[in-house]
Amino acid sequence: MPFEHILYETQDRIATITLNRPDRLNAIASGLPRELAQAVQMANDDDDVHVIVLTGAGRAFCAGYDLKDFAEAPRGNRGTGTPEGDGRPWDPMVDFNMMYANTQDFMSLWRSHKPTIAKVRGFAVAGGSDIALCCDMVVMAEDAKIGYPPARVWGCPTTAMWVYRLGPEKAKRMLLTGDLVTGSEAEEMGLVLEAVPETELDARVDELAKRMTGVPRNQLMMQKMMVNQAYENMGLQTTQMFATLFDGITRHSPEGVWFKQRAEEVGFQQAVKERDGGEPIAEGVSRSTYKF
């Protein structure tokens, strides 16, 4: 089937899905999550495929949601939970319905009956980290970066995979700072399977995928289902429901409204720079609104 935002190909029992918006660092456009899930389903329906590799075209895996135009549009923070952004008051359930659909599309990688490997170079940040961490294994270039900066303001990782991969303390270390870490650091903390020099990334992922192609599909399916079920039993779906609700709330908190206004005033990139720079975020807004 034709895709607008991704490429799909198969060879030697491996299906390769490529996020294909290199001019925007493969940022997540409307329709990309659905196409991703459809491609995963195609691979699952193909008896010749044993393994799925997910990568990004160009110099990055995925730079998160493509929010520049949305953030800079002069409409305040009203209506951001509606697909049209048409100025109606925010409806948290419309917001949830939209973002939860994306979350489930990303989770098609996790729930795929066939193993999924994310090949990460450049950046896997914000929503891009959600996509990568839904894969069974992540192999990164040593100098690639991964993290969730919107955890500082204007976001909550809807897949919640940080805690399931890192445990509570290290997940808090990442999400309470919004820091980015390199592939080497991500491997050291146990976030990803391994990090290799960028020049060796393609070969290493090919080697890992080809090793699995010799295993019968039913064996791959059973081993994966067994491991995944342990996390499902821990309440993964419930955690994702709360995370998706919180994601919508972060964009409508006093600080979230401040961030949207700053993006309109000075541009999205400058607002992000101010948010992530280390100084208190929207200090006056926080002090006038909350008393802890």
N, C-alpha and C positions, 0 to 999 in steps of 0.2 A: 504494500500500500504506500502511496506517496506521503511523505512527511515534510513539514515546513521547517521545523526547528532541529531535527536530528537526522543522522544517517544510520542506516541499518544494513549490515552485511554479514554473511556467514561463510566460513571456510574451515575445513578440517575440524568439524565438530565444535567450533567456537563461533558464537554470535557476538559481533562487536557493535555496540550502540555508541554513537558519537554525538555529543551535544554540539550543535553546529551553528553557533552564532559567534564566530571568532572575533568579529569586529567589536562586539560588546563583551568580550571575555566570557562568552557563553552564559551571560546573565539570563535568568529565568523569565521568559516572556509568557504572556497568556497563551495557553495551549500547549506549552512545552511539557508540563507534568503529565497531561493526558496522553501525549504522544509517547512519552517515556514508558508509561504503563502499557500502552498498546504494543510497543516494541518488545517489552518483556514478555507479554502474553504470546506474541508471535514466536519468540524463542522457545517458550514452554510448549507450544503446540507443535513444534518441529522436532520430530524424532531423531533427526540427524544432529541436533544441537545437544551438547552435554554441559557446556559452560558459557556464561555470559560475561563479557568484558565491557565495562563502561568507561568512556574516556571523553575528553573534550578536544575540539579542534583548535589548532593554534597553540598559543602560549599559556593557556590556563585551562583548568578543569571547569570551574564555574565560579563566577564572582557574586553569586547570590541573586536575589530578585532584581529585576531591571526597574529600579524605583526612581531614577533621576527625573524623568518627565512628570511622574505622578507627584513626587515630593515638591517639585518647583512650581506646579500648577497653582495659580492664585485662587484657591477656593477654600482656604482654611483647612480645618480638619473634619468638616462635616461630610457625611456621605462616603467616607473611606471604606465603609463596610459594604457598599453597593458596587456591583460590577461596573456600573456606568460612572460612579463618582459624581452623581448628578445633583448633589447639594442637599439631598434629603438627610434628616438626622441619622446618626449612626445607629444601625440595628445590629446588636451584637450577635444575633442568631444568623443573620445574613452573612456577616463576617465569618462566623464559625463555619457555616455551611460551605463557603467558598474555600477557606483555608484548610478545612478538614478534608475536602476532596483532594486538594493538592498533597496533603500529608499521606493519604491512602495511596495516591499515585506513586509517591516516592517509596512507600513501603512495599510496593509491588516487587522491588528489588530484594527486600528482606523475605517476603513470602513466596517468591519464585521457588518452584520446585527444583530448579537447577542453580548451581552455585553462581554467585555474582562477585566479580572482582572490580573494584574501582582503581583506575590508573590515574594518579593525580600528579600533575605538574603545574607550576605556576601558583594558582590560588584555588582553594576550596573554602570559601568563606560564606558566612551567613547561611542563606538557603542552599548554597552550594555544598556547605559542610553537611547539611541535612541529607542531601542526596548521597554524598560519598559514604556517610556513616550508616546508611541503610543497606549498603552492600555487605556481603558476608566477610569480605576481606578488603583492606585498603592497602595499596602499595604506593608510596609517595616518592617523588624525587627528594633528595636530602635537603635541597634549598627551597622546596615548595612551602607554602604557608597554609595553615588551616586554623580556623577559629570562628567565633560567633560574636563579632563586635556589637551587633544590635542588642545584645544582652545588656549593654550599658543604658540604652534608651531606644525604644521603638521596635522591640522585638523579643520573642521568646522562641527557642527552637522547638517547633511543633512536633517533631519526631521524638524528641527527648532521648535520643540515642547516646548523648554524652554520658548520662549516668549509667546506662547499661554497659557501656564500653569501659568507663573509667572508675566506677564506684563513686560514692557520694563526695568524698573529700576532693579528689582531683577534678570531678565534674564541677564542684563549687569553685575551685580555683580558676577554672576556665570561664565559667558563666558569671561569676561575681566580679571579674575584671574585664571580660570581653577581649582578652589578649589573643594575638595570633602566635602560633608556635610553628617552628620549622618541621619538616618531615622527620629530621633526626630527633628533635625533641619529642615529637608525637610518638615515634617508635619507643623512645626511652620511657615515656609515661604509660605505654600500653594502649594508646588510642588507636594506632594502626598496626598492621602486621609487621611491616618493615619499611625502611627507607634506603634507597640506593642512589648512587650518583645519577644525575639526570640523563647522562649518555647511556646508562645501562637500564633505564626504566622499561623501555619497550621489551627488551630481551628478557628481563626478569619476569614481567607479567606473562609474556608468551610461554616461558618455561613453566611457570606455575599452572597456567591454564591447560597446557598440553599434558601435564602430569595427571590432571583430573579427567581429561578426555578418554583415558583408557579405562576408567571406572564405569561400570554399568549405570545407566540412568536411574534404575530403581535403587541401587545402593546410595548414589548421591542424594536422592530424594529422601530416603529414610534417615540417613545420618543428619541431614540438615533439619528435617522436621523434628527430630528428637532434641537437637540442641535448641532450636527456636522455641519449642514448647516450654522449656524451662523458663524462658523470659516471658512468654505469654502468661504462664502461671503466676508470675510475679506482678501481673497487672499492667503490662505494657500498654494495652489499649486504653485503659482508664487514665494512665499517666499522660498519654498523648491527647486525650480529650481535654484534660485540664491545661496542658501546655498550649493547645490551640486556642482555648478561651483566653488564656493569659496573653497570648500573642496579640489578639485583638485589643485587649485592654491597654497594653503598653502603648499603642498608637493613639490612645484617647485619655491617658493620664495627663495631669497638668504638664509634666515634663515632655510627654509625647506631643502635646499641642505646641509647646515651645519649640521642639525640634522641627515640626512641620513649618512653623512660622519662620524659623531661621533659614530653612531650605528655600522658602519663597523669597526671603530677603537677600540672602548672600549666595544662593546656589547650594545644591545637594552636597557637592564635594567639600565645600567649606564648612557646612554644617556638620558633616561627618568628621572632619578634622577637629573641629571644636569639641564634639562629643567624645572623641577617642584620645584627646590630647593629654588628659590626666588632671585637668583643673575641675573643680566642682561643677557639675552639670546643672544648669538652670537653678543656681543656688537661691536666688530670690523667690522663684516659684515654689521651690520645695519648702522654704522656711515659712512662707506665708500660708501654705496649704496644710502642712502636716505638723503634728507635734508627737514625737515618739518619746 
